[in-house]
């Protein structure tokens, strides 16, 4: 099957959406399917205001139509609600083509955190965007229930996986910092609530891996924290494995791929009891969820690394890709 995937989030961005799409595409191709990604780099694009790492396609409708007409897909999946997502939505509706979408990111919460827009207004916009889709893919039961209560329909589950060959326990001597080492991996942005982690009174060291619009400010204000910048591949995997506990301060993630990467590396998790962490680790004895994040981090240090690793082995990218395929709506 020829599958077109339209995404405003793509390389060189490094985030959960991009990693999910890349791994899904790898599995789809291994299963014999053709994929074509329509991304901002194929268009004239501009940096997103306040977040220059994100590029936004400018007036993409005509070129997007030419690309899709040329590829002649059997199914179209719209991954994001940006300029490309809207252009692809209009393309499908104008031609009477079914399409699926995905709810990867809680943009209403992000916009509220940045400019104060009411949540209701943000969800109203997204509800209208996703309404014509034959399926709206969501990663967890918590998110499915939340969106259903907000009036979203045709919700379909699309779980996540982890590369357990890349992320696995390794020599902890890779990091020469006072222990225990408390690690955060992800975007350094206000919606990720990173400062809640940096403020914690914890023994040992705090290590932050990632980049984003808050990086320079937080480096200046927290000189005792080690900021390692963005890391990828084996370098990222070594940073995970050399830490002692993974601290996840976000309250707005729809899943949190980094949770699985940490667990696969033998790291227990400390997080707030919110959707994402509740879906991934609650009841699994591989970490602690607590409104007192420092308490959760201290208790997580007693969790067995072997138990974390064994739990992560249950999450397969092949299974994730098979769910994605089952959710698609091929053209008749």
ROGUKOL-477279 format. One line per field, with one value per residue (C-alpha): residue number from 1; chain; x, y, z. Coordinates in steps of 0.25 Angstrom, whole numbers. Each point is the difference from the previous one (the first is absolute). Layout:
# ROGUKOL-477279
k: NUM, ...
c: A, ...
X: X, ...
Y: Y, ...
Z: Z, ...
***
This chain:
# ROGUKOL-477279
k: 1, 2, 3, 4, 5, 6, 7, 8, 9, 10, 11, 12, 13, 14, 15, 16, 17, 18, 19, 20, 21, 22, 23, 24, 25, 26, 27, 28, 29, 30, 31, 32, 33, 34, 35, 36, 37, 38, 39, 40, 41, 42, 43, 44, 45, 46, 47, 48, 49, 50, 51, 52, 53, 54, 55, 56, 57, 58, 59, 60, 61, 62, 63, 64, 65, 66, 67, 68, 69, 70, 71, 72, 73, 74, 75, 76, 77, 78, 79, 80, 81, 82, 83, 84, 85, 86, 87, 88, 89, 90, 91, 92, 93, 94, 95, 96, 97, 98, 99, 100, 101, 102, 103, 104, 105, 106, 107, 108, 109, 110, 111, 112, 113, 114, 115, 116, 117, 118, 119, 120, 121, 122, 123, 124, 125, 126, 127, 128, 129, 130, 131, 132, 133, 134, 135, 136, 137, 138, 139, 140, 141, 142, 143, 144, 145, 146, 147, 148, 149, 150, 151, 152, 153, 154, 155, 156, 157, 158, 159, 160, 161, 162, 163, 164, 165, 166, 167, 168, 169, 170, 171, 172, 173, 174, 175, 176, 177, 178, 179, 180, 181, 182, 183, 184, 185, 186, 187, 188, 189, 190, 191, 192, 193, 194, 195, 196, 197, 198, 199, 200, 201, 202, 203, 204, 205, 206, 207, 208, 209, 210, 211, 212, 213, 214, 215, 216, 217, 218, 219, 220, 221, 222, 223, 224, 225, 226, 227, 228, 229, 230, 231, 232, 233, 234, 235, 236, 237, 238, 239, 240, 241, 242, 243, 244, 245, 246, 247, 248, 249, 250, 251, 252, 253, 254, 255, 256, 257, 258, 259, 260, 261, 262, 263, 264, 265, 266, 267, 268, 269, 270, 271, 272, 273, 274, 275, 276, 277, 278, 279, 280, 281, 282, 283, 284, 285, 286, 287, 288, 289, 290, 291, 292, 293, 294, 295, 296, 297, 298, 299, 300, 301, 302, 303, 304, 305, 306, 307, 308, 309, 310, 311, 312, 313, 314, 315, 316, 317, 318, 319, 320, 321, 322, 323, 324, 325, 326, 327, 328, 329, 330, 331, 332
c: A, A, A, A, A, A, A, A, A, A, A, A, A, A, A, A, A, A, A, A, A, A, A, A, A, A, A, A, A, A, A, A, A, A, A, A, A, A, A, A, A, A, A, A, A, A, A, A, A, A, A, A, A, A, A, A, A, A, A, A, A, A, A, A, A, A, A, A, A, A, A, A, A, A, A, A, A, A, A, A, A, A, A, A, A, A, A, A, A, A, A, A, A, A, A, A, A, A, A, A, A, A, A, A, A, A, A, A, A, A, A, A, A, A, A, A, A, A, A, A, A, A, A, A, A, A, A, A, A, A, A, A, A, A, A, A, A, A, A, A, A, A, A, A, A, A, A, A, A, A, A, A, A, A, A, A, A, A, A, A, A, A, A, A, A, A, A, A, A, A, A, A, A, A, A, A, A, A, A, A, A, A, A, A, A, A, A, A, A, A, A, A, A, A, A, A, A, A, A, A, A, A, A, A, A, A, A, A, A, A, A, A, A, A, A, A, A, A, A, A, A, A, A, A, A, A, A, A, A, A, A, A, A, A, A, A, A, A, A, A, A, A, A, A, A, A, A, A, A, A, A, A, A, A, A, A, A, A, A, A, A, A, A, A, A, A, A, A, A, A, A, A, A, A, A, A, A, A, A, A, A, A, A, A, A, A, A, A, A, A, A, A, A, A, A, A, A, A, A, A, A, A, A, A, A, A, A, A, A, A, A, A, A, A, A, A, A, A, A, A, A, A, A, A, A, A, A, A, A, A, A, A
X: 0, 5, -2, 2, 3, -1, 7, 4, 10, 12, 15, 9, -10, 2, -13, -9, -9, 12, 6, -14, -2, 14, -1, -14, 5, 12, -10, -10, 11, 5, -14, 0, -7, 4, 0, 2, 2, -5, 8, 3, 14, -7, -6, 4, 0, 2, 3, -11, -1, 6, 5, 10, 3, -14, -1, -14, -3, -5, -12, 2, -13, 4, 13, -6, -11, 10, 8, -12, -5, 14, 1, -14, -1, -10, -2, 3, 4, 1, 9, -1, -9, 9, 1, 2, -10, -11, 4, 0, -14, -5, 6, -7, -14, 0, 2, -9, 12, 0, 12, 4, 7, 7, 0, 14, 1, -8, 1, -11, 8, 12, -6, -6, 13, 6, -10, -12, -10, -12, 1, -15, 4, 12, -8, -11, 10, 6, -14, -4, 14, -2, -15, 0, 11, -4, 9, 7, 12, 3, 11, -7, -13, 1, 1, -11, -9, 4, -3, -13, -5, 4, -8, 10, -5, 6, 11, 9, 12, 14, 10, 15, 13, 14, 13, 5, 13, 4, -5, 6, 8, 14, 12, -3, 14, -3, -5, 10, -10, -4, -10, -11, -2, -14, -3, -10, 0, -9, -3, 4, -13, -10, -11, 10, 0, 15, 2, -8, 11, 12, -6, -1, 9, 7, 13, 11, -2, -10, 3, -9, 1, -7, -2, -11, -4, 3, 13, 9, -9, 0, 15, 2, -9, 4, 15, 2, -8, 7, -6, 5, -7, -7, 5, -4, 2, 11, 4, -14, -1, 13, -5, -13, 7, 10, -10, -7, -14, -9, -8, -11, -7, -9, -15, -4, 6, -10, 10, 14, 10, 11, -7, 2, 14, 4, -6, 6, 14, -3, -4, -12, -10, -4, -12, -13, -13, -5, -4, 12, 8, -13, -2, 14, 5, -12, -1, 13, 9, 11, -1, -8, -11, -2, -4, 13, 9, 13, -6, -3, 14, 6, -9, 3, 14, -4, -6, 7, 6, -2, -15, 0, 7, -10, -12, 5, 2, -15, -1, 3, 1, -5, -13, -1, 1, -10, -10, 3, -3, -13, -5, 2, -11, 5, -8, -11
Y: 0, 14, 9, 15, 6, 15, 6, 14, -6, -6, -1, 7, 1, -10, -3, -11, 3, -1, -13, -6, 2, -4, -13, -3, 3, -10, -11, 3, -1, -13, -5, 3, 13, 13, 13, 14, 11, 14, 9, 15, -2, -2, 14, 14, 1, 10, -2, -1, 12, -2, -14, 2, -15, -3, 4, 3, -2, 13, -1, -15, -4, 0, -7, -10, -3, -3, -9, -8, -1, -5, -10, -5, -6, -11, 7, 14, 2, 14, 0, 15, 12, 10, 7, -14, -7, 10, 0, -15, 0, 10, -9, -12, 7, 6, -13, -8, -9, -6, 3, -3, 10, -1, 7, 1, 13, 7, 13, 7, -2, 5, 13, 3, -2, 10, 10, -3, -4, -8, -15, 0, 9, -9, -13, 6, 3, -14, -7, 7, -4, -15, -1, -5, -11, -14, -3, 9, -8, 1, -6, -3, -3, 12, 9, -8, 3, 14, 3, -7, 8, 13, -5, -7, -12, -12, -1, -12, -5, 1, -4, 2, -9, 1, -4, -10, -3, 15, 3, -10, 0, 4, 4, 11, 5, 8, 12, 5, 8, -1, -11, -3, 7, 5, 1, 7, -2, 9, 13, 12, 8, 6, -11, -11, 6, -3, 11, -9, -10, 10, 6, -13, -2, -14, -6, -2, 6, 5, -2, 5, -5, 8, 14, 10, 15, -1, -6, 13, 6, -13, -2, 14, -2, -14, 0, -13, -8, -7, 4, -10, 6, -9, -14, -11, -15, -7, 13, 2, -15, 1, 12, -7, -12, 7, 7, -5, 5, 6, 12, 4, 14, 2, 0, 2, -12, -9, -12, 3, -9, 4, -8, -13, 4, 2, -13, -8, 6, -5, 13, 1, 12, 11, 8, 7, -9, 6, -6, -6, -4, -6, -8, -5, -3, 0, -13, -6, 2, 7, 13, 10, 10, 11, 14, 2, -3, 0, -11, -8, 2, -5, -12, -4, -2, -13, -6, -11, 3, -14, 2, 13, -7, -12, 9, 8, -12, -1, 12, -3, 10, -12, -1, 15, 0, -11, 8, 12, -8, -5, 14, 5, 2, -4, 6, -9
Z: 0, -3, 12, 0, 14, 1, 12, 4, 10, -7, 0, 5, 11, 11, 8, 3, -12, -10, 7, 0, -15, -4, 7, -5, -14, 2, 4, -11, -11, 7, -2, -15, 0, -7, 7, -4, 11, -4, 10, 1, -6, -14, 0, 3, 15, 11, 15, 10, 8, 14, -4, -12, 0, -6, -15, -5, -15, -7, -9, -3, -6, -15, 2, 10, -11, -10, 9, 4, -14, -5, 11, -2, 15, 4, 13, 6, 15, 5, 12, 5, 0, -6, -14, -7, 8, -4, -14, -1, 7, -10, -11, 5, 2, -13, -7, 9, 5, 14, 9, 14, 10, 13, 13, 4, 8, 10, -8, 8, 13, -7, -5, 13, 7, -10, -3, 9, -10, 7, -1, -5, -12, -4, 1, -9, -11, 1, 1, -13, -7, 4, -2, -15, 3, -2, 12, 10, 6, 15, 8, 13, 7, 8, -12, -7, 12, 1, -15, 0, 12, -9, -11, -9, -8, -8, 10, -3, 9, -5, 10, 0, 0, 4, -6, 10, -8, 1, 14, 10, 13, -2, 8, 9, 0, -12, 8, 11, 8, 15, 2, 0, -14, -3, -15, -8, -15, -9, -5, 8, -1, 10, -4, 5, 14, 1, 10, 10, -1, 1, 13, 7, 13, -4, 4, -11, -14, -10, -14, -12, -14, -11, -6, -1, 2, 15, -1, 1, 12, 8, -2, 6, 11, 4, -1, 9, -10, -11, -14, -10, -12, -11, -1, -10, -3, 8, 7, 5, 4, 8, 8, 4, 4, 9, 8, 12, -1, -10, 4, -9, 4, -11, 3, -15, -8, -7, 2, 3, -9, 9, 11, -8, -4, 15, 4, -11, 5, 14, 6, 9, -2, 9, -5, 3, 1, -14, -13, -7, 12, 6, -13, -2, 14, 10, 8, -7, 11, -8, 6, 8, -3, 11, 0, 9, -12, 9, 9, -13, -4, 13, 1, -15, 3, 7, -12, -7, -13, -5, 3, -8, -12, 0, 0, -12, -8, -1, -9, -15, -12, -9, 8, 0, -15, -2, 9, -9, -13, 6, 3, -14, -10, -14, -12, -5
***
